[in-house]
């Protein structure tokens, strides 16, 4: 079952005995974590609509919980600073995984689909970092993740192939 948590102080991970995604390399477990996060975020949105937009999803906001039976579940962090926070604070924070529509000079109002796009970018970046359970020596998209390569709002899907 997917889960969500909030963090207001200290390490995001230690408060709820969570593991960062960097320790997750098994393909089935990675699938399960992202499935839980996408499904759980949809359920949360269905219950509260725009009130529950995250608006700044990045790699550090997704974690996993390992259960006693060895299974994992996905966790989306920092929902305590979602749409209830200042819109300007959440949408102007630097985030290389931000939805392309939100990168323009006059961005539209953040929508659910923008959070999904950010989740998708985080997932793409993560899964390209590992092969056969090991970190790739020179993984693709590193410049993008460091913020030294920013995609132009008119970037094509070919940029990701």
C-alpha positions, 0 to 999 in steps of 0.5 A: 500500500502506498504511503505519504509522509510529511517532514518539518524538521531534521532528515526526511528519511530518519523520521519515518525509517525511510530509505532514499531511492539511491539505495534501491536498484532492484527493478521490481522494487523500483517499479513498486515504489513508483507505482505506489507513488503515482497511484497514491498521489492520484488517490490523494488528488481525487480526495482533495483536488488542487489543495494537495498539489505538491508543486515541487517534486524532485528526487529527494521527495520520493523514498521507500519504506522496507517492511518486515517481510522485505517488501517495499512501498513508495513514499512521497515526502513533503506534502506538508508544504504542498499547495497550502504554502505560498504559491510563489515559494513552491513554484519558484524553488529550483527544481530540475525536474519541474514540468516544462510548462512551468519553466517559461517566464510567465508560467501557468497556474500549477496543475495536477499534470505538472506534478505527474510530469515532474514524477515522470522526469524523476523516474526516468532519471532514476531508472537510467542510473542503474543497469543490472542492479549497479550504478552506471559509471557515466549515467545519462542525464547527469548534467540535467540533474545537476541543473547545468542542462536545462531543457527549453520549453519547446524540447522534443521527446527526442531529447529523452531517447 
